[in-house]
Amino acid sequence: MADPTVFNWSILDDEGLSNNTNMYVGYDGATETIDALIGAWTAGGGLLDAIIDGQITGGSITIPLIPNGAWKDAPAVGNNANQVMVVNYNNDFNSYATDILIPTYKESILTATRVPDLTDVAFAAWNTFVVTGYLTEVFGNSRDLHDLNAVRSAFLTTRKVRNQRRKTIVTP
């Protein structure tokens, strides 16, 4: 299994320190559902809770995905990962914007004044996916789980990419 799914439980101790435990899991992706994975994570958490003194405060399930064969085979020459387009979205519940960062944006979706062209066909299709959703079942949300409904603003910035170049130290 090259890219295993990972169950993670966050554990808090009596001194307020947090730690994690991870477990790789295998399953038949053709028959298992996300709800079944969540059920397995919950059941495993119950069994873990019985053998620890700490409190399980949450966790996650990481499901690695392989790229679609129709996507690019290699990156095109252009922007680097630290060159980012920030697209802020509104929701109907509060005044806070939800940003989605798009690294290595295409220069072709910018106007002559170097701002994102919201009317560009590819960019408009992305925004429709975020706001309207995929088959009306999966759609963009804020951190507060409120539906995103429109682009508020979009601009370009540069962001630091952590671990951009990892160094290997060889000791004799």
Residue pairs with C-beta under 8 A, 6 or more apart in sequence:
1 24
1 26
3 64
3 66
4 24
4 25
4 26
4 64
5 24
5 25
5 26
5 27
5 37
5 61
5 62
5 63
5 64
6 22
6 23
6 24
6 25
6 61
6 62
7 22
7 23
7 24
7 25
7 40
7 41
7 44
7 59
7 61
8 20
8 21
8 22
8 23
8 59
8 60
8 61
8 62
9 20
9 21
9 41
9 44
9 45
9 48
9 56
9 58
9 59
10 18
10 19
10 20
10 56
10 57
10 58
10 59
11 18
11 19
11 20
11 21
11 52
11 54
11 55
11 56
11 57
12 18
12 54
12 55
12 56
12 57
13 19
13 53
13 54
14 53
14 54
18 57
19 54
20 59
21 48
23 44
25 37
25 40
27 36
27 37
27 40
37 61
37 63
38 61
41 59
41 61
45 56
45 59
48 56
49 56
75 104
78 104
78 106
78 107
79 103
79 104
79 105
79 106
79 107
80 104
81 103
81 104
81 161
81 164
82 103
82 158
82 159
82 160
82 161
82 164
83 103
83 104
83 105
83 156
83 158
84 101
84 102
84 103
84 105
84 156
84 157
84 158
84 159
85 101
85 102
85 103
85 105
85 116
85 154
85 155
85 156
85 157
86 99
86 100
86 101
86 102
86 154
86 155
86 156
86 157
87 99
87 100
87 102
87 116
87 127
87 151
87 153
87 154
88 97
88 98
88 99
88 151
88 152
88 153
88 154
89 97
89 98
89 99
89 100
89 130
89 131
89 140
89 142
89 148
89 149
89 150
89 151
89 152
90 97
90 148
90 149
90 150
90 151
90 152
91 98
91 142
91 144
91 146
91 147
91 148
91 149
92 146
92 147
92 149
93 142
93 144
93 146
94 142
94 144
94 146
96 142
96 144
97 152
97 153
98 140
98 141
98 142
98 143
98 148
100 130
100 140
101 159
103 159
103 161
105 116
105 156
106 122
108 120
109 116
109 117
109 120
109 122
109 123
110 116
110 117
110 156
111 117
114 156
115 154
115 155
115 156
116 123
116 154
116 155
116 156
117 123
118 124
118 127
118 151
118 154
127 151
129 140
130 139
130 140
130 148
131 139
131 140
131 148
131 149
131 150
131 151
132 139
133 139
133 140
139 147
139 148
140 147
140 148
141 147
141 148
142 148
